[in-house]
């Protein structure tokens, strides 16, 4: 099978409404382009999980799982966007990370026919854009349940969240985050020898965020280990099945936010955890704002956004929680603003330093099923919203959905 293929539209299994937007803040302003496309529906052959742009904003990479596993390449032009290539991955593709140079795309892949171990697959971005069949490189094996990937600020380390690495139905033993030597992974052809070790964390790690100063890695874990002093087996109402309606729940413990010393992770991953605190019901994402002073965590099963004082997580954990925002399903950072997806109220804008939230609902074009905003991605002056009524482009300048 070819490593790089064109889309076969007759076998398309999924459609996504795709809007281009102005790409700002890139490393090479001379290569930037201003785009203002009309609404388009771009068919994709799998279920999208994550998206990331090239440094010049001209291409978007979209990871996909399901029946068709791979990374789609979408070309953004001034007035329209087009899906141009599909790079099959060795297994279902999930989290994405781009190297500082923009040369390599890292993809968290789960167990598949050609990589039963799962791990992080490397893709040569230049070759992928050029349509070179050699764009898809090897996979550093970590675990069949790899779900997210992140790079250290200096690009020396790769972190991979292995969601169910302990292979357990109950949360009795730690799951893990793998630590990989990025340069060795490149020079060794993505050999297993580039894996430095694993960081033991609580159960079902997903979200990863590295502080801007490169000192700490923050990890969200959906379920706390029963050995935690704050463990409460009945703290949360956990859905029995995903996407079940009506929703049936059972009691379960809260999740945690883990802080890892990145410098120690280079030498001794197993001993690099410096803090663990409770972080709501099923925390799945984390971002940092205010020069790493505030850690924001989305707690999925309680529809909440939690803000933590990053310093107090280490020094005074019982007082680290600053505030909560109920009903939150997604959060994205744009400069000094947080753009928050809400399950019933639409989109919220909140100053990263705190303050009153501004809500955008019916009048802004987020009416009916669009009021359920499930995911937010910032793209220059716009925000891309995955809603109950499809994917829409929201202008942060105009403060409304663009038709």
N, C-alpha and C positions, 0 to 999 in steps of 0.2 A: 504494500500500500504506500502511496506517496506520502511523504511527511508533510508536504504543503499542498493543499488542494483548493480549488475554487469551490464556492458554495454550489450544492446541488439543490436548486430551489424546489424541485418536485418532492424532496424528502424533508422539507422544512417542518419542524415540530413545534416551533415556538415563534411568536412575533413580539417584537418590542417596539413601542413608539419612540423614535429617536429624534432628538433635537440637537443641533450644533449650537455652539455659543462662542462668545469672544474669549480667547485664551489669554490671560494676563499673568504677569509675575513669573515668566519663564526665564531660563538662564541665558538665552540669547535673544534679546528683544528684536534684533534686526531680522530674525527669521519668523517673527510672530505674524499672524494674520487675523484680521477681523472678519468674522463670519456671521451671517444672519440668515440661516436657511429657513425654508418653509417647513411646516410640519410634515414628517415622513413616517411611514411604517416600514421598518427594516426587518425582514424575516431572518431569524437565526435558527440554526438546526439543533439547539440544545437549550437548557435552562440557565440563564445568566446568573452569576453569583457576585462577581466583582468587576470593576472597570478602572482603568488607569490610562492616562494619556502620555504620549511621548513628550520630551521636554519642549519641543516647538509647538505642541498642541495640534499637530496636523493628523495624527493617528490616535485611535483609541483601541486599546486591547481589552477584550471582554472574555472572562473565564466562563466556561460552561461545563455542566455535568449532565447527568441523565443518559439517554440513549446515545447521544453524540457528545463525546468528551473532547475538549480542546480549547483553543483560544482564538476567537474571531478578531480580525483586524478590520476596523472601520476607518475609512478615509474621510476626513472632514475638509470640505471645500467651502468657498465663500457663501454659496447659496444652497448647498445640499450636502448630505453625507451618504456614503455608500459602503456597504460591506464588500470588501475586496478579496480577502483571503481567509482561510481557515487552517490553523496549525493544530493537527491532532496531537494530543498529549498522551502519555502512557497510561493515564487513568483519569477519572473525573477531576476537573480543574476547579479550584476554589480561590483562596486568597492570592493576591498579586503584590509584588514589590518591584520597584525600579531602582537600579543602581544609580549612584550620584552622577555618573558620566552619561547615563541614558543608554549605555551600550547593551546592558543585560536586563532581561525581564525574568524575575523569579516567580514560579508558579507552585503553590501548594497543591500537590496531586495525591489523591487517595488510590488505594490498591486497584489496579486494572490488569488487563490481560498481559501487558508487556512490562508492568512494574508491580509485581505482587506485594512488594514491601511498602509502596507509597513513599512520599518524601517531598523534596523540592526539585522541580525540573527547571533547567536553565534554557533560556531562549535568546538567541542573538538578534537583537532588535533590528540592526541594519539589514541583516540577511532576510529577516521576516518581512520587512517593508519591501525589499527588492524582489521577493518571491523566490528566494533561494531555498531549494529543498533541504539544505543543511541547516536551516534556522533552528530547528528543535535539537537541543543538545541532550546530554545525559541527565539522569536523576540521582541526586544524593539520597540514599535510602534512610528514612527515619522511622516511619510507622504507617500502617495502612490507613490510619484515620487522620492524617495531616490535614489541617483546615485553614490555617493562617500562616503568613510568613512576614518577617520584618528584617530590616538591615540595621546594623549599628550605624551611628552617625558617621564614623570614619570608614564605613563599608568593609571592615575587617571581619565582622561576625554576621552570621545569618541565624535568625531565631525562627523555629518552626513549632507551632502549637499542634500537639498530637492529641486530638480531642478525647479519644477513648483508648489511649495506649495501654491502660491496665487491663482492658478486656473484661470488664466487670459489669454486672447488672445493677449492683448496689455500690455506693461510694465507700469502699473499705480501704482502698490503697491509693497512693498518689498516681495521677497521670503525669505527663511530662511535656517539657519544652526542649527540643533539641538545639544544641549549639554547634554551628558549623564554621569552619575556617573558610571564609569566602575565597581568598586567593588560592588556597590549596585545592578547593573544589574546582576552580578554573584550571589550574595547572595539572591536576590529576585526572581530568576527564570526568569529573563529578563522582569520584571514587568514595566508597564508604569510609576510607581512611581520613577523609576531611572532617568527619564528625568528631568534635572534641569530647562531647559527652551530653548528658541530659540533666535538666533542672527539674527536680521533683516539685510538683505543684498540686493543688487540690483538684477535684474531679471536673472533667470537661473543660479544659482551657480553650478559649477561642480568641478573644481580643488581645492584641499586642500593640504597645506604644512605647517608643524609646524617647526619653527626655532630650530636649534640644541640646543640652550640654553633654550628652552622651554617657551620663553617669548611671542612669537607672533604666531598667526595662519594667514596664507595668503589664501585668497579665490578668485578665478576667477569667474566673473559673465558675462554672454554673452551680456547682455544689460543693459545700464545705466538707472537709474530712471530719468524721465524728470525734477525732482527738482534739479539735479546736475548743478552746475554753468558752467560746461564745456559741458553740453548736446548739441548735434547737431543732429537733426533728419535726416540729410542727409549725415552723415559722412562716411557711409559704404554702400557697395553693398552686400546685403544679398540674398542668393539663395531662390527662391520661394519654391522649393521642394528639399529634399536631394537626391543625386544621379541622378538628372535629366540631360539628355544630349540631345540637347545642354542646357547649364545652362541659366536659366532666373532669373534675379535678380530684387530686389526693394531696394529703399533707406531705410536706417535705422541707428540708433545711434550706437556708439561704445560701447564696454563693459567696465568693471571696474575691478580693483584689490582692494580688501578690506583687511585691516589689523585689526586683532582682538587682544586685550590684553587678553592672556590666563588666567592670574590670576584674572582679572575682570570677565571673563566668568564663573568662578567658583561661583562667588557671585551674579553677575548681568548680565546675558547674553544679555539682551536687551540694556544695556548701555556699552557694551564692545568694540564696533567699535571705532578705533582711527584714521583711515585714509581711504580715498577712492580716487583713481586716475584713469584717463582714461587709458585703456590698450589694445587699438587696436580693431579690428573687430572680435567679437565672441571669446574672450579669453577663453580657456578651460582647460589649464594645467599650473601649476607653480611649480618650484623647486628653491632651494636656494643653493648658492655656496659661496666659499671664506669666510668661517666662518660666514655665514648669511649676508654677506655684499652686495651680488648681488642676486636679484630676477629675474629669467628668466620666461617669460610668452609666450606661443604659442598662437598667434592670428589666429585662423583657417581661417576665411573668407578673410583675406588679405595675407595669406601664409607668415606670418612673425613671427620671434622670437624677442622678445623685452627684453632688459636687463635694469633693474632698480637699482639704488643705493638705497639699503634698508633704509639707514639712512635718505636720502633725501625724501623718501616717507612720512616720518613723519615730518621732519624739513623744507624741501624746495621742496614741491611736484611738482611745475612747472619746476624744473630742475632735477627731479629724473630719467628721461629717459637717459640712457647712450648710447645705440646703438640699431639698428635693423638689422635683417638678413632676407631678403625677400625669399619667397618660402618655408619656413619651415612648416612642418606638424607634427613633433615630436621632442622631445629632452629628453636625458637621461644623468645622471651624472655618471662618473666613475673616482673616485679619483679627480685629478685636471684637468680633461678633460670633455668637453661636446661633446656628439655624437649626431648629428643632422640629422633627416630624412628630405629629401627635395623632393618636389613633382615632380621635373624634373631632378635634378642633381645627385641623388643617396644619398650617405652618406657623411657627413662632420664631421671632427674632429676639435674642437676649444678649445684652452686653456681657462679654466674657468676664468682666470684673464684677458682675452682679447688677441688679437693677430691675426695672419693670419690663415684663415681656410684652412685645407687640405681636398681635395675633392676626393672621391672614386666613380668611375663610371664604364664605360665599361671594362677597363683594370683590375678592381678588381672583375669582375664578376657581376656587377650591370648594365646589358645592357638591352635594350628593356623595357618591362613593369617593370622590376626590378629596373629601375631608379626612379620609383615612390615609395619612402619609406614612409609608412604611420605611422609606429610605431617602436620604438626602445626600447629594454629592455636589460640591461647589465647583463651578467651572467659570472662572473669571467673574464677570458681573452677574452671572446667572446661577441658579440652583436647579439641578435636575431632581425631580421628585418621582419616586415610585409610589403610586397611590392605588387605592382600591378601584379607581377608574382609569388606570393606565399610567404611563410615564409621561410627565409634562415638564416643560421648561418654564421656570419662574424667574422673571426679571427682578433682581434685587434692587435695581434702580427705579424701575417703573412700579415695583411693589404689586405685581400681578402676573398671572399666567399669560404667556405669549401664545397667540393662536397661530 
